[in-house]
Amino acid sequence: MINLGRQALLTVLLVSAPMLGFGLVVGLVVSIFQATTQINEQTLAFIPKIIAVMLAVVLFGPWMFTVMLQFTSSLLLGLSSVVR
């Protein structure tokens, strides 16, 4: 049972890491740009992050789908041991 929770958390971290990483890097770049130019426009910070996250989904989507599919299949195959 604990192993199932560990696998679930690891899967969540693996699947969300590319999107969070891209958003973090783009947010940092935009923040540095805003600090150097003193432009405090909210949409300037928001729109590039959205685009970066969507780009991460497009680039890493097949891999994320494979990771989730492997977790789901292992969960369904081991369901009988969890139910007992």
Summary of the structure (lengths in Angstrom):
residues: 84
radius of gyration: 18.4
end to end distance: 10.8
largest distance: 62.0
contacts: 197
relative contact order: 0.15
helix: 92%
strand: 0%
